[in-house]
C-alpha cells in the first residue's frame, strides 16, 4: 500500500524533530526507560477488573496525572480518569485525547505478582494495558521536563470498561454529550508498526434454549434443547465468512446438560461476530438470528407429535460499532510519517477493536497505535511484556499528539477544531 503524506504534515513533523525542546523530550523518553518500567509494574499490581476501576486503577492514574502536571484531573461516575495539559489558546482547542484503557480481563481475586526472566516481565495485565498507561505518564513527564507548551490542549485519559463485558462503556459514557474532542490517539496493544484508524465491529449473543427435561429412556422422543442447539450450531457453521471486508463468526461457548442419561432442560451458546463493515455485520447478525430460529423450529417440527416444545431466549451482551474511520486524516498521516522517521515500517492495518470503535462512531478522527516493546500470552495468567526499546513508541505517540495540538512558538495545530 502506497500511503501519501501531505507536504504540510511532513514539514510540521520535520520542524518538530529539529527543535531543541522536542529533542530534549525525546531523549528524556529514552532515559526514562527504567522509571517507565517500574511504573508499568506498579500499575499492573493494582487490581483492574472491568467495572471496578474506581476502586484502584482510576484514582492511581488521576494522582499520577496531577503529580506530572495535568490540571483539572478527575474520575467520573463510571471510573474514567483524565486531566488536561492546557496550551496557549484561550478556547483550549484543538483538544486531543491521548487514551489508554485502565481495566484488564482478570477478576479482582486473580493473584498478581511480578516475575522477571530473560528481559521479560510476567504478570496478568502487564502488557494489556498497563504498559500503555505507563507510556502516557512517561510522556507527561517528558513534556514537563522539556518545558513544552502546546497550542491546543492535550487530554491524557485512562478509560474504564474497555475489556470484554465492559463493552467500551467507559468511552461511551465519557463521550456522551461531548463534542469538543477534535482527535483521539488511542494506545492499545504492543508493537511499534501497527496503525489503525477504524473500528472492527463486534456483536456478541447468548442464546438460551429451554424445554422438556427428564430421563433419556422414559422421556425418549421429547424435543431436546441440546438437539435444537446442535441444529443451530450446524446452521451457523454453514454461514460463509467474507474475506473483504473481513467478516467472521465463531460459536465460542457451548454449555448445558447434567448427565449423559438425561434430556437437558436448558443449554446455551455464545456467538461472536466481527466485521469492519457495519452493513456486513448487520447482515451477519440477521443470518445468525435466523439460524437460531430455524434450529429451534427444526427440532420442534421433527418432534411435532410431542406436546412440549423447545424455546429460546436471546441476550445481546456485546455491541461494538464498526466504522471505517478517516485514513487520510492528519492524525494518521502524522503517525505514518513518524513511524518511518523513527526507523520502523508502518503496518496500515486500518480496523482494530479498541475504544477507537467508539471515537470513530462519534465522528472523532482517530489513530490507534501500540505502546511498543514486545508482548505475548495476552489475556492469560502467563501474560508477559518485554519493554525493550519501547521509547520509540512513546516518542511516536508524543510527537503525534504534539503535531495535532501544535507547539507554542514552533508549529500550528494540524488538527482542526470540530464544531
Long-range contacts (C-beta under 8 A, 24 or more apart in sequence): 1-348, 3-336, 3-346, 3-348, 4-328, 5-333, 5-336, 5-337, 6-330, 6-333, 8-414, 9-330, 9-333, 9-334, 9-337, 9-403, 9-414, 10-337, 12-334, 12-403, 12-411, 12-412, 12-414, 13-334, 13-337, 13-338, 13-341, 13-399, 13-403, 15-410, 15-411, 16-399, 16-402, 16-403, 16-407, 16-410, 16-411, 17-341, 17-399, 19-407, 19-410, 21-146, 21-147, 21-148, 21-407, 21-410, 22-146, 22-148, 22-399, 22-402, 22-407, 22-410, 24-145, 24-146, 25-142, 25-143, 25-145, 25-146, 25-148, 25-398, 26-142, 26-395, 26-398, 26-399, 28-141, 28-142, 28-145, 28-146, 29-138, 29-139, 29-142, 29-391, 29-394, 29-395, 29-398, 30-391, 32-138, 32-141, 32-142, 32-391, 32-394, 33-387, 33-390, 33-391, 35-138, 35-141, 36-134, 36-135, 36-137, 36-138, 36-387, 36-390, 36-391, 36-394, 37-121, 37-134, 37-387, 39-64, 39-134, 39-137, 39-138, 40-121, 40-126, 40-130, 40-131, 40-133, 40-134, 40-385, 40-387, 41-114, 41-121, 41-123, 41-126, 41-130, 43-130, 43-133, 43-134, 44-112, 44-114, 44-121, 44-123, 44-124, 44-125, 44-126, 44-130, 45-112, 45-113, 45-114, 45-123, 47-106, 47-108, 47-110, 47-112, 48-102, 48-103, 48-104, 48-106, 48-125, 48-130, 49-103, 49-104, 49-106, 49-107, 49-108, 50-103, 50-104, 50-105, 50-160, 50-161, 50-162, 50-163, 50-164, 50-165, 50-166, 51-79, 51-103, 51-160, 51-161, 51-165, 51-166, 52-79, 52-108, 53-79, 53-80, 53-81, 53-102, 53-103, 53-158, 53-160, 53-161, 53-170, 54-78, 54-79, 54-160, 55-108, 57-81, 57-102, 57-103, 57-158, 58-102, 58-158, 58-160, 61-102, 61-133, 61-137, 61-158, 64-137, 65-137, 65-140, 65-156, 68-137, 68-140, 68-141, 68-144, 69-140, 69-143, 69-144, 70-140, 70-156, 76-173, 76-174, 77-173, 78-160, 78-161, 78-169, 78-170, 78-173, 78-174, 79-160, 79-161, 79-170, 80-157, 80-158, 80-159, 80-160, 80-170, 80-171, 80-173, 80-174, 81-157, 81-158, 82-155, 82-156, 82-157, 82-158, 82-174, 83-155, 83-156, 84-153, 84-154, 84-155, 85-140, 85-143, 85-150, 85-153, 85-154, 85-155, 85-156, 86-150, 86-153, 87-149, 87-150, 87-151, 87-152, 87-153, 87-154, 87-405, 87-406, 87-408, 88-149, 88-150, 88-151, 88-408, 89-151, 89-152, 89-153, 91-417, 92-152, 92-153, 93-152, 93-153, 93-180, 93-182, 93-417, 94-152, 94-153, 94-182, 94-183, 94-404, 94-405, 94-406, 94-413, 94-415, 94-416, 94-417, 95-152, 95-153, 95-155, 95-180, 95-181, 95-182, 95-417, 96-152, 96-153, 96-154, 96-155, 96-181, 96-182, 96-183, 96-184, 96-185, 96-401, 96-404, 96-405, 96-415, 97-155, 97-157, 97-181, 97-183, 97-184, 97-185, 97-359, 97-364, 98-136, 98-139, 98-154, 98-155, 98-156, 98-157, 98-185, 98-187, 98-397, 98-401, 99-157, 99-158, 99-159, 99-171, 99-184, 99-185, 99-186, 99-187, 99-355, 100-129, 100-132, 100-133, 100-135, 100-136, 100-157, 100-158, 100-159, 100-186, 100-187, 100-188, 100-371, 101-129, 101-132, 101-158, 101-159, 101-160, 101-162, 101-163, 101-170, 101-188, 101-354, 101-355, 102-129, 102-133, 102-158, 102-159, 102-160, 102-162, 102-170, 103-129, 103-160, 103-161, 103-162, 103-163, 103-166, 103-170, 104-128, 104-129, 104-130, 104-163, 105-163, 105-164, 105-379, 110-381, 119-386, 119-388, 120-384, 120-385, 120-386, 121-384, 121-385, 121-386, 121-387, 122-382, 122-383, 122-384, 123-383, 123-384, 124-380, 124-381, 124-383, 125-383, 126-375, 126-383, 126-384, 126-385, 127-190, 127-371, 127-373, 127-375, 127-376, 127-378, 127-383, 127-384, 127-385, 128-188, 128-189, 128-375, 128-378, 128-379, 128-383, 129-162, 129-187, 129-188, 129-371, 131-190, 131-371, 131-372, 131-373, 131-375, 131-385, 131-387, 131-390, 132-187, 132-188, 132-371, 133-158, 134-371, 135-187, 135-371, 135-372, 135-390, 135-393, 135-394, 135-397, 136-187, 136-397, 138-394, 139-394, 139-397, 139-398, 139-401, 142-394, 142-398, 143-398, 148-402, 148-407, 148-408, 149-407, 149-408, 150-402, 150-405, 150-406, 150-407, 150-408, 151-405, 151-406, 151-407, 151-408, 151-411, 151-412, 151-413, 152-182, 152-404, 152-405, 152-406, 152-413, 152-415, 153-405, 154-401, 154-405, 155-181, 159-355, 162-188, 162-354, 162-355, 165-317, 165-318, 167-317, 167-318, 167-319, 167-320, 168-320, 168-355, 168-357, 168-358, 170-355, 171-355, 171-358, 171-359, 172-358, 175-358, 175-359, 175-362, 175-364, 179-418, 180-418, 181-359, 181-364, 181-418, 182-364, 182-365, 182-404, 182-415, 182-416, 182-417, 182-418, 183-329, 183-330, 183-331, 183-364, 183-365, 183-366, 183-367, 183-404, 183-415, 184-331, 184-356, 184-359, 184-364, 184-365, 184-366, 184-367, 185-331, 185-366, 185-367, 185-369, 185-397, 185-400, 185-401, 185-404, 186-354, 186-355, 186-356, 186-359, 186-366, 186-367, 186-368, 186-369, 187-368, 187-369, 187-370, 187-371, 187-393, 187-397, 188-352, 188-354, 188-355, 188-356, 188-368, 188-370, 188-371, 189-352, 189-354, 189-370, 189-371, 189-375, 190-370, 190-371, 190-372, 190-373, 190-374, 190-375, 190-385, 191-370, 191-372, 191-373, 191-374, 191-393, 192-339, 192-342, 192-344, 192-370, 192-372, 192-389, 192-390, 192-392, 192-393, 192-396, 193-339, 193-344, 193-345, 193-346, 193-347, 193-370, 194-347, 194-349, 194-352, 194-368, 194-369, 194-370, 195-332, 195-335, 195-336, 195-339, 195-346, 195-347, 195-348, 195-349, 195-367, 195-368, 195-369, 196-325, 196-349, 196-350, 196-351, 196-352, 196-354, 196-356, 196-367, 196-368, 196-369, 197-325, 197-326, 197-327, 197-329, 197-331, 197-332, 197-350, 197-356, 197-360, 197-365, 197-366, 197-367, 197-368, 198-276, 198-322, 198-323, 198-324, 198-325, 198-327, 198-350, 198-351, 198-352, 198-356, 198-360, 198-366, 199-276, 199-320, 199-321, 199-322, 199-323, 199-325, 199-351, 199-352, 199-353, 199-354, 199-356, 199-357, 199-358, 199-360, 199-361, 200-274, 200-275, 200-276, 200-320, 200-322, 200-351, 200-352, 200-353, 200-357, 201-274, 201-275, 201-276, 201-277, 201-278, 201-281, 201-320, 201-321, 201-322, 201-323, 201-357, 202-272, 202-273, 202-274, 202-318, 202-319, 202-320, 202-353, 203-272, 203-273, 203-274, 203-281, 203-284, 203-285, 203-316, 203-318, 203-319, 203-320, 204-270, 204-271, 204-272, 204-273, 204-316, 204-317, 204-318, 204-319, 205-270, 205-271, 205-273, 205-288, 205-314, 205-315, 205-316, 205-317, 205-318, 206-268, 206-269, 206-270, 206-271, 206-314, 206-315, 206-317, 207-232, 207-268, 207-269, 207-270, 207-271, 207-292, 207-312, 207-313, 207-314, 207-315, 208-266, 208-267, 208-268, 208-312, 208-313, 208-314, 208-315, 209-256, 209-266, 209-267, 209-268, 209-296, 209-310, 209-311, 209-312, 210-265, 210-266, 210-310, 210-311, 210-312, 210-313, 211-265, 211-266, 211-308, 211-309, 211-310, 211-311, 212-263, 212-265, 212-306, 212-308, 212-310, 213-262, 213-263, 213-264, 213-265, 213-266, 214-262, 214-263, 215-261, 215-262, 215-263, 216-260, 216-261, 216-262, 216-263, 217-261, 219-263, 221-303, 221-305, 221-306, 222-263, 222-303, 222-306, 222-308, 223-299, 223-300, 223-302, 223-303, 223-306, 223-308, 223-309, 223-310, 224-263, 224-264, 224-299, 224-303, 224-310, 225-256, 225-263, 225-264, 225-265, 225-266, 225-267, 225-310, 226-256, 226-257, 226-263, 226-264, 226-267, 227-299, 228-295, 228-296, 228-298, 228-299, 228-300, 228-310, 228-312, 229-254, 229-256, 229-267, 229-268, 229-269, 229-295, 230-295, 231-294, 231-295, 231-296, 231-298, 231-299, 232-269, 232-291, 232-292, 232-294, 232-295, 232-296, 233-269, 233-295, 234-295, 235-291, 235-294, 235-295, 236-271, 236-288, 236-291, 239-284, 239-287, 239-288, 239-291, 242-275, 242-280, 245-275, 245-276, 245-277, 245-280, 245-351, 246-274, 246-275, 246-276, 246-351, 247-273, 247-274, 247-275, 247-276, 247-277, 247-280, 247-281, 247-284, 248-272, 248-273, 248-274, 248-275, 249-273, 249-274, 249-284, 249-288, 272-318, 274-353, 275-322, 276-322, 276-324, 276-350, 276-351, 277-322, 278-321, 278-322, 278-323, 281-322, 289-314, 320-353, 320-357, 320-358, 321-357, 321-358, 321-360, 321-361, 322-351, 322-357, 323-357, 323-360, 323-361, 324-350, 324-351, 324-360, 325-350, 325-351, 325-356, 325-360, 325-365, 325-366, 326-365, 326-366, 329-365, 329-367, 330-365, 330-403, 330-404, 330-414, 330-415, 331-365, 331-366, 331-367, 331-400, 331-404, 331-414, 331-415, 332-367, 334-367, 334-399, 334-400, 334-403, 334-404, 334-414, 335-367, 335-369, 335-396, 335-400, 338-395, 338-396, 338-399, 338-400, 338-403, 339-396, 342-392, 342-395, 342-396, 343-392, 344-392, 363-418, 364-418, 365-415, 367-400, 369-393, 369-396, 369-397, 369-400, 371-397
